[in-house]
Amino acid sequence: MIAMKREITLTTTQQAAFERLMAGFPAAYVLVLRGDAGMGKTTVLRKVHAATGGAFRGIGEFLSELVSRTPDAVEEAFLGMLDDALAGHSVVIVDDLHLVTTMVRSRGHGRTYLLDAALTAVLGEAAAQQKTLIFGSAEEVPWPIRLRAFTAEIAPEEMLVVRHD
């Protein structure tokens, strides 16, 4: 049986975000794709993955990593997932970062600083190894990423206005 590779089709605004990410790719080692829920971030990140290769990690992989740890080890699980992916790939794409940050915030205000510390360590190691991290998020990303990132955004499609004269 022959497996057929499915072509990823993007809307105009998704294509613009894809092109912006790809333009930032050689210049930055941290990239962010921002867009509201349902805007197609995963679709765009899958297209970036098809173009660049590397590892693609989402909330499912993060939760699998978290299951093997204590419930309070959210930051440690996230760091472990990233470290494992970076060990074997020069490009790591992380989808739905906002779900991880929401989980951290729900555990208490001080926990945010633990995630920031973990991200700072991972980002520093990625830079030292000349590896690229790409994050997709529906919310503002944590400051260690925001300080270093080249950002692309999926803007809402133009609204169709129907006039009744």
N, C-alpha and C positions, 0 to 999 in steps of 0.2 A: 504494500500500500504506500502510495506517495503522499507525503505530508505537504500540504500547500501552505505557504506563508501568506498570512492575511496582511494586506496593505492598510496602514493606519491613515484614515482620512480626517483632516482637521477642518474646522470652520475657519473663516477669515481671521477672527481674533485669536483663535488658538494657533493658527499658522504664524501670525505676527509674534506671538509669545515664543513659539518654537524658534523662529529665526533670531529673535533677540537673545535667547539662551545660547544658541549655537554661536552667535557673534561674540558672546562673552566667554565662551568656553576656552579659547587659547589664552586669554588674558587673566582669568581669575581661577583660583582653586576652590572657591566656594561660590555657588550660584543658588539662587532662590527663585522658585516660580510661585507667585502669589496669585490667588484668585478665590472668589467666594465658592461655597459649596455648590456643586453641580455645574461649574463652569468648564470642566474638562481637564483639570490639572493632571489627573492620572493618565488620560489619553495623550496629552502633550509629553509627559514624562516617559511614557512608553515609547513614543516616537524618538525622543532624545536617546533613550536606552538602545533602540534599534540602530541609531546612527553612531553611537559612541561605544557600545558594549559595556562591560563592567557588570556590577551587581545591582539588582533592583530590590529594595526592601520596603515593605509596607507594614501596616499595623499588625498583620497576621504574624509576620516574622518576629516583631517586637514582643507580641503576647506569648509566642512560643518560648522566647528567651526568658520572659518574666515568669512563666510557669515553673521553670526549674530553679527559681530563687524564692526568697521570702517576699511576701507582698510589699514590704517596705523598700525593696531594692529596685525601684523603678529606674532611677538614674543608672545604677549598676547594670541593669538589664539592657538599657538603651546603649550604654557605652560598650557592653559586650557584643551586642549586635553589630555596631559600627566597626569595632575592632576586628571581628571575624570577617566582615565583608572587605575591609581595607587590606587584610592580610593577603587576600588572593586576587585583588582587583585594583586597577589604577583609577577607576571611576566607580563611585558608589552613589546611587540615587535613592533617596529616602522620601517616600510618599507619606502624606498625612501627618507631618510633624506636629500639627496643631493638636492632634489627638493625644500625643505623648505629653505635650506641654500642659494640656488641660488636666490630664491625669496627675501630673506633678503639682499643679496649682491646687487641685482638690485635696491633696494630702497636707497642705499647710504652707503658709507663706515662706518659711525658711527653706523649704525644699527647693524652691526656685533657684536659690543660690547653689545648691548641690548640682542641679542640672547645668547651670552656667559653668561651674567648675569642670564638670565632665566634658562639656562641649569645648571649652577652651583647650583642654588637654588633647582631645581628638583632633580639633582643627590645627593645633600646633604640630601634631605628629603627621597629619596629612600634608601640611605644607612642607615639612622637612623631607618627606618621602616623595614630594612632587605628585601627589595624588589629588584627585578632584572629588569634591562632595557636592551633590545637588539635592536641595531640599524643596519639597512641595508643601505649601501650607495655606490654609484658609484664613489664618490669622497672622498677626505680626510675629515674626520669628524672634527667638531669644537674642539678647544683645550680643553675645559672642559671635553669633552668625551674622547678625545685622551689621556689625562693625567691619566685617571682612567680605561681605557678599556683593556680587553683581546680581541685580534683581531684575526679573521680568515679571510682568503682570498680565493676567488674562482680563481684559476689560470687557464689560458687558456688551453684548451685541447691540447695535443701534435698534432702538424701539421703532416698531412700525406704527406710524401715526395715521389713524383713519379720520378723515375730516368729513363731517356731515354739514353741508352748506344748505 
